[in-house]
């Protein structure tokens, strides 16, 4: 081949490669972002929303740190307001990200092994210094070395982060099929190198950090409150992603040790906005004077996100729960139908999937596309994955669960557990006993009927409510038999599934793999989710994973609500268009005249 031809082919190859690169101000995991490059604001924002006023929010527990990126201490609520990230989420799209610190995003859609973010030259930290590519690289190096396990796990597939110049930072990834990771790195809060190179990162303290976000942390009253003040010099206030957002001047988080006491605080006007989590409270206790006088408003907004999974989580690290039949048996003792009728005013739906309330939930029997993913692991998987749609045990709601307990007893017998002198024991005459660890004392009334049914099987269960600090520390160390926890899900599941179910994360203290599952099949399915090139591939792999998780009985599924139950003091106002996937509180604003009247009324409550 002559030299001229070689040169021509080389030029053509470079030209073709260059043509594949896309530069834009937004990115979507699958398909294209809904908003054009020149959009003015999000559809659920009021661009001219008035600024001013104060918003007070509830926080539960306590805090002893302002660093939310490490596995130590209890971080104060609201630190997200301090920091900006490279991109921000659209609240009405499944997985689209729009530039914030990043003015432009450069990538090759056919090659997800790299992505380059171009920083906005106007980006500034709160001390006035510019946000540079060096700060981005420093942030990821620091967190991958000293950050919390869930963050280190997220970023474990980053090969390198390079500051190409002052404005450009390039991420290179180890796995060329991890299409989500290039978007995930855009979500990380960026830390100032100049500040953190002079401070100890992996320690708890109440220092006021430097950030680049819309608010400044201006006051900490340890154990009581944290106050954030809108930065009047915020560099990104007029960007399209922020128009109509961050409207109040002050955000204060008011702390309570007890959820019941906190509701009394809301009634008394100590804070202003609440997403109510307790069905009983919503049904029976919103009749206090401020509601009757129209000072407090309440409504339900449809929640179109996947419901995720809340349940009694087994710790498979405990020998007691390593037999799948045992885990399946105990599920028969949770009488959801009775609880829903007698405790929850029929407000909830039973969870039958880790992705309920979405197209991602497994339905019927596996499709041919799912079977193609599942069949290679058939010998390792529960046979029901292939033969039986999952259905949580059901009752008639009367409280008579004799048939369910008989089914449980048969499973326990097959696993080597039998009743002797009223106690369930194994061949060594060791009793079946365990502890349920709780962080909310109010949850005791929900757990007690479950414990009562377990006692009818000869099982001894103790309920242990502890304070938030002890609960967090025991969870981090996997020091529990069973906990009540939730696994939040999005419309675009991905790398977080490794943290929930990955074999590697099972042995890392502080990871979200609370159950401790280690499964080659689960790991492979998570890889297929992470590497999905189309929405169809993502849905197929997620449904297959859902089946495997359900039939492994890692949790006893509880319930979910299909709407946000929102109550607020009536000085807050919101845009006419509500975002599909969030209450969108950051786009609300304070009506100054109404707030003055409300504050006067709150003083009389």
Secondary structure, 3 states (H helix, E strand, C coil): CCHHHHHHHHHHHHHHHHHHEEEECEEECCCCCCCCCCCCCCCCCCCCCCCCCEEEEEEECCCCECCCCCCCCCECCCHHHCCCECEEECCCCCCEEEECCEEEEEEECCEEEEEEEEECCCCECCCCCECCHHHHHHHHHHHHHHCCHHHHHHCCCEEEEEECCCCEEEEEECCCCCCCHHHHHHHCECCCHHHHCCCCCCCCCCCCCCCCCCEEEEEEECCCEEEEEECCCCCCCCCHHHCCCCCCCEEEEEEECCHHHHHHHHHCCCCCEEECCCHHHHHHCCCCHHHHCCCEEEEEEECCCCCCEEEEEECCCCHHHCCHHHHHHHHCCCCHHHHHHHCCCCCCEECCCCCCCCCCCCCCCCCHHHHHHHHHHHHHCCCHHHHCCCCCCCCCCCCCCHHHHHHHHHHHHHCCCEEECCEEECCCCCECEEEEEECCHHHHHHHHHHHHHHHHCCCEEEEEECCHHHHHHHHHCCCCCEEEEEECCCCCCCCHHHHHHCCHHHHCCCCCCCCCCCCHHHHHHHHHHHCCCCHHHHHHHHHHHHHHHHHCCCEEECEECCEEEEEEECCEECCCCCCCCCCCHHHCEECHHHHHHHHHHHCCC
